[in-house]
Amino acid sequence: SPTFFGYVNVLSGGMFISMALFHILPEAIEHSPKPVKKLFTTEESDLPVMVFAFLGFMLVLLFERVIFDAHGSSHAHEHEEQAIKQVLNVRRTFLAQADAKTSLRLRASIADVAATAAAGGG
């Protein structure tokens, strides 16, 4: 079902993002300057680097989803759904008209054959 595949899609996207972040995070911790590691405490700690990584992710999310609305709103999705329905309705109407014309032609051909057979005597 589409709902199931939607959940699977979200799960796989989350897995890829987490794998990328967890792969880069140890290198960011290793190469971070000592003053950054001592930002919140007197001893060196990895916590400030992780906090900055989280804040950077949240900042990108804020810009993308809240400020610029990069992925559209539900209102835009409603318009897209209406457009898709309209296109499908036009296609169905076209196919229905084509079927009606074909059946009229077929009936006319059958009537012509019947009239010819009746006029020709059999």
Backbone as JSON, one array per atom type, in Angstrom:
{
  "sequence": "SPTFFGYVNVLSGGMFISMALFHILPEAIEHSPKPVKKLFTTEESDLPVMVFAFLGFMLVLLFERVIFDAHGSSHAHEHEEQAIKQVLNVRRTFLAQADAKTSLRLRASIADVAATAAAGGG",
  "N": [[0.84, -1.18, 0.0], [0.37, 2.36, -0.49], [0.79, 3.86, 1.86], [2.37, 2.2, 3.48], [4.7, 2.02, 1.9], [5.42, 4.68, 2.0], [6.15, 4.96, 4.71], [8.35, 3.2, 4.72], [10.02, 4.54, 2.96], [10.55, 6.93, 4.37], [11.85, 5.83, 6.6], [14.15, 4.69, 5.4], [15.36, 7.01, 4.39], [15.93, 8.35, 6.8], [17.74, 6.52, 7.88], [19.91, 6.73, 6.08], [20.66, 9.42, 6.47], [21.37, 9.38, 9.2], [23.48, 7.53, 9.12], [25.34, 8.95, 7.6], [25.81, 11.21, 9.24], [26.76, 10.01, 11.61], [29.04, 8.89, 10.63], [30.65, 11.05, 9.97], [30.83, 12.5, 12.33], [32.79, 11.45, 14.3], [35.22, 12.23, 13.06], [34.89, 14.99, 13.02], [34.93, 15.5, 15.75], [37.51, 14.64, 16.37], [39.14, 16.44, 14.92], [38.49, 18.91, 15.91], [39.17, 22.12, 17.38], [40.99, 22.7, 20.47], [40.01, 24.83, 22.17], [37.29, 24.82, 21.52], [36.49, 22.34, 22.46], [36.66, 22.8, 25.15], [34.62, 24.49, 25.73], [32.15, 24.42, 27.24], [32.94, 23.24, 29.6], [35.67, 22.87, 32.01], [37.44, 20.89, 31.47], [38.53, 18.93, 28.61], [35.99, 18.02, 26.35], [33.7, 16.1, 24.36], [31.18, 16.95, 24.02], [30.55, 19.77, 23.31], [31.19, 19.83, 20.54], [29.35, 17.99, 19.51], [27.0, 19.31, 20.18], [27.2, 21.61, 18.58], [27.12, 20.39, 16.07], [24.51, 19.36, 16.12], [23.07, 21.79, 16.4], [23.75, 22.99, 13.98], [22.48, 21.25, 12.17], [19.81, 21.68, 12.96], [19.57, 24.38, 12.32], [19.74, 24.36, 9.51], [17.43, 22.86, 9.02], [15.53, 24.64, 10.05], [15.79, 26.85, 8.27], [15.1, 25.57, 5.87], [12.52, 24.4, 6.22], [10.87, 26.12, 7.76], [11.39, 28.94, 7.38], [11.84, 29.35, 4.54], [10.16, 27.48, 3.43], [10.69, 25.22, 1.7], [9.72, 22.79, 0.77], [7.07, 23.08, 0.18], [3.65, 23.68, 1.13], [0.79, 22.2, 2.79], [-1.32, 23.23, 1.46], [-0.35, 23.67, -1.11], [0.02, 21.03, -1.86], [-2.62, 20.2, -2.01], [-3.46, 21.61, -4.28], [-1.86, 20.37, -6.2], [-2.88, 17.77, -6.12], [-5.5, 18.29, -7.02], [-4.93, 19.14, -9.63], [-3.85, 16.8, -10.72], [-6.09, 15.11, -10.53], [-7.78, 16.47, -12.29], [-6.43, 16.18, -14.73], [-6.55, 13.41, -14.98], [-9.33, 13.08, -15.14], [-9.88, 14.41, -17.56], [-8.55, 12.71, -19.3], [-10.01, 10.34, -18.91], [-12.5, 11.21, -19.85], [-11.86, 11.72, -22.53], [-11.18, 9.12, -23.37], [-13.66, 7.87, -22.98], [-15.26, 9.27, -24.82], [-13.94, 8.5, -27.16], [-14.45, 5.75, -27.12], [-17.23, 5.83, -27.39], [-17.5, 6.97, -29.97], [-16.23, 4.99, -31.46], [-17.92, 2.81, -31.0], [-20.26, 3.79, -32.23], [-19.4, 3.95, -34.9], [-18.92, 1.25, -35.36], [-21.49, 0.19, -35.05], [-22.72, 1.49, -37.21], [-21.3, 0.35, -39.33], [-22.07, -2.33, -39.09], [-24.79, -2.05, -39.57], [-24.65, -1.18, -42.26], [-23.55, -3.44, -43.48], [-25.6, -5.26, -42.96], [-27.69, -4.03, -44.4], [-26.68, -4.14, -46.98], [-26.5, -6.87, -47.32], [-29.2, -7.54, -47.16], [-30.21, -6.17, -49.36], [-28.87, -7.38, -51.39], [-29.84, -9.83, -51.37], [-28.93, -11.78, -49.76]],
  "CA": [[0.0, 0.0, 0.0], [1.18, 3.6, -0.52], [1.15, 4.28, 3.21], [3.49, 1.36, 3.91], [5.9, 2.44, 1.18], [5.79, 5.99, 2.53], [6.9, 4.73, 5.94], [9.64, 2.59, 4.37], [10.82, 5.61, 2.35], [11.01, 7.81, 5.45], [12.81, 5.05, 7.4], [15.42, 4.57, 4.67], [15.98, 8.34, 4.38], [16.48, 8.57, 8.14], [18.93, 5.67, 8.05], [21.02, 7.31, 5.31], [21.11, 10.65, 7.15], [22.06, 9.03, 10.45], [24.77, 6.91, 8.79], [26.26, 10.01, 7.17], [26.2, 12.03, 10.39], [27.59, 9.24, 12.54], [30.34, 8.63, 10.0], [31.42, 12.29, 9.97], [30.96, 13.03, 13.68], [34.09, 11.18, 14.95], [36.26, 13.06, 12.46], [34.68, 16.36, 13.49], [35.39, 15.54, 17.14], [38.96, 14.48, 16.37], [39.82, 17.6, 14.34], [38.0, 20.17, 16.48], [40.19, 22.8, 18.19], [40.86, 22.52, 21.92], [39.11, 25.8, 22.82], [35.9, 24.41, 21.32], [36.24, 21.2, 23.35], [36.59, 23.29, 26.53], [33.67, 25.59, 25.72], [31.17, 24.31, 28.32], [33.56, 22.7, 30.82], [37.09, 23.19, 32.13], [38.17, 19.78, 30.84], [38.14, 18.68, 27.22], [34.8, 17.19, 26.23], [33.17, 16.01, 23.0], [29.82, 17.48, 24.02], [30.35, 20.99, 22.51], [31.22, 19.51, 19.11], [28.07, 17.36, 19.2], [25.97, 20.35, 20.28], [27.29, 22.43, 17.38], [26.62, 19.58, 14.94], [23.05, 19.35, 16.25], [22.58, 23.13, 16.11], [23.88, 23.19, 12.53], [21.39, 20.51, 11.53], [18.55, 22.35, 13.26], [19.55, 25.63, 11.58], [19.38, 24.02, 8.14], [16.02, 22.47, 9.06], [14.75, 25.87, 10.25], [15.77, 27.59, 7.02], [14.45, 24.82, 4.81], [11.11, 24.09, 6.46], [10.07, 27.17, 8.39], [11.57, 30.27, 6.8], [11.67, 29.37, 3.1], [9.13, 26.51, 3.07], [11.22, 24.67, 0.47], [9.0, 21.6, 0.3], [5.68, 23.41, -0.04], [2.73, 23.5, 2.24], [-0.29, 21.28, 2.49], [-2.17, 23.92, 0.49], [0.23, 23.4, -2.43], [-0.25, 19.63, -2.16], [-4.02, 20.11, -2.43], [-3.54, 22.06, -5.67], [-1.27, 19.34, -7.03], [-3.84, 16.68, -6.2], [-6.59, 18.73, -7.88], [-4.44, 19.14, -11.01], [-3.75, 15.41, -11.15], [-7.45, 14.62, -10.75], [-8.32, 17.1, -13.49], [-5.8, 15.53, -15.88], [-7.11, 12.06, -15.1], [-10.71, 13.2, -15.6], [-9.83, 14.74, -18.99], [-8.15, 11.49, -19.99], [-11.15, 9.42, -18.87], [-13.51, 11.76, -20.74], [-11.39, 11.49, -23.89], [-11.33, 7.69, -23.66], [-15.09, 7.58, -23.06], [-15.73, 9.79, -26.11], [-13.37, 7.65, -28.21], [-15.21, 4.5, -27.09], [-18.57, 6.11, -27.93], [-17.35, 7.13, -31.42], [-15.9, 3.68, -32.03], [-19.12, 1.97, -30.99], [-21.16, 4.31, -33.25], [-18.88, 3.52, -36.2], [-19.12, -0.18, -35.45], [-22.92, -0.01, -35.3], [-23.01, 1.92, -38.58], [-20.74, -0.67, -40.24], [-22.93, -3.51, -39.0], [-26.02, -1.71, -40.28], [-24.35, -1.17, -43.68], [-23.4, -4.84, -43.91], [-26.94, -5.86, -42.94], [-28.46, -3.47, -45.51], [-26.13, -4.69, -48.24], [-26.89, -8.28, -47.41], [-30.64, -7.58, -47.42], [-30.45, -5.69, -50.73], [-28.29, -8.34, -52.33], [-30.6, -11.07, -51.33], [-28.46, -12.85, -48.93]],
  "C": [[0.88, 1.24, 0.0], [1.61, 4.07, 0.86], [2.36, 3.5, 3.7], [4.77, 1.8, 3.22], [6.35, 3.84, 1.59], [6.6, 5.85, 3.81], [8.27, 4.13, 5.65], [10.57, 3.65, 3.77], [11.39, 6.54, 3.41], [12.06, 7.1, 6.31], [14.16, 4.97, 6.69], [16.13, 5.93, 4.58], [16.62, 8.67, 5.72], [17.73, 7.75, 8.38], [20.13, 6.26, 7.31], [21.55, 8.58, 5.98], [21.88, 10.31, 8.41], [23.41, 8.37, 10.16], [25.79, 7.97, 8.38], [26.73, 10.83, 8.36], [27.1, 11.26, 11.35], [28.94, 8.88, 11.94], [31.23, 9.86, 10.09], [31.71, 12.78, 11.38], [32.29, 12.69, 14.37], [35.24, 12.01, 14.37], [36.14, 14.52, 12.9], [35.17, 16.5, 14.93], [36.9, 15.5, 17.19], [39.67, 15.74, 15.91], [39.33, 18.93, 14.91], [39.09, 20.81, 17.35], [39.92, 22.64, 19.68], [39.97, 23.57, 22.59], [37.62, 25.43, 22.64], [35.56, 23.27, 22.27], [36.11, 21.63, 24.81], [35.54, 24.4, 26.68], [32.71, 25.55, 26.91], [31.77, 23.87, 29.64], [35.02, 23.13, 30.87], [37.95, 22.1, 31.52], [37.69, 19.6, 29.4], [36.96, 17.71, 27.19], [34.34, 17.19, 24.77], [31.78, 16.63, 22.89], [29.65, 18.76, 23.21], [30.34, 20.73, 21.01], [29.89, 18.9, 18.69], [26.93, 18.38, 19.24], [26.0, 21.23, 19.03], [26.82, 21.67, 16.14], [25.1, 19.55, 14.95], [22.46, 20.72, 15.9], [22.69, 23.45, 14.61], [22.79, 22.48, 11.76], [20.06, 21.21, 11.74], [18.45, 23.69, 12.52], [19.17, 25.39, 10.12], [17.9, 23.65, 8.06], [15.12, 23.7, 9.21], [14.65, 26.66, 8.95], [14.93, 26.88, 5.96], [12.95, 24.68, 5.01], [10.29, 25.27, 6.94], [10.18, 28.49, 7.63], [11.25, 30.28, 5.3], [10.62, 28.39, 2.6], [9.48, 25.82, 1.75], [10.41, 23.5, -0.07], [7.52, 21.85, 0.14], [4.84, 23.16, 1.19], [1.65, 22.51, 1.86], [-1.25, 21.9, 1.48], [-1.67, 23.65, -0.93], [-0.04, 21.95, -2.82], [-1.69, 19.43, -2.6], [-4.18, 20.54, -3.88], [-2.96, 21.02, -6.61], [-2.24, 18.17, -7.2], [-5.01, 17.04, -7.1], [-6.15, 18.71, -9.35], [-4.34, 17.73, -11.54], [-5.13, 14.83, -11.43], [-8.05, 15.2, -12.02], [-7.74, 16.44, -14.74], [-6.38, 14.14, -16.07], [-8.55, 12.1, -15.6], [-10.78, 13.53, -17.09], [-9.49, 13.49, -19.78], [-9.32, 10.5, -20.03], [-12.25, 9.89, -19.83], [-13.13, 11.51, -22.2], [-11.57, 10.03, -24.28], [-12.79, 7.3, -23.8], [-15.66, 8.06, -24.39], [-15.21, 8.94, -27.26], [-14.11, 6.32, -28.26], [-16.59, 4.69, -27.69], [-18.51, 6.25, -29.45], [-17.07, 5.8, -32.09], [-17.13, 2.79, -32.07], [-20.14, 2.46, -32.01], [-20.71, 3.88, -34.65], [-19.12, 2.03, -36.41], [-20.59, -0.51, -35.74], [-23.29, 0.37, -36.74], [-22.48, 0.9, -39.58], [-21.6, -1.91, -40.25], [-24.25, -3.27, -39.75], [-25.82, -1.69, -41.78], [-24.23, -2.58, -44.21], [-24.78, -5.51, -43.97], [-27.79, -5.35, -44.1], [-27.98, -4.0, -46.84], [-26.54, -6.12, -48.41], [-28.37, -8.41, -47.72], [-30.95, -7.15, -48.84], [-29.93, -6.7, -51.74], [-28.99, -9.67, -52.3], [-29.9, -12.14, -50.55], [-27.05, -12.94, -48.85]]
}
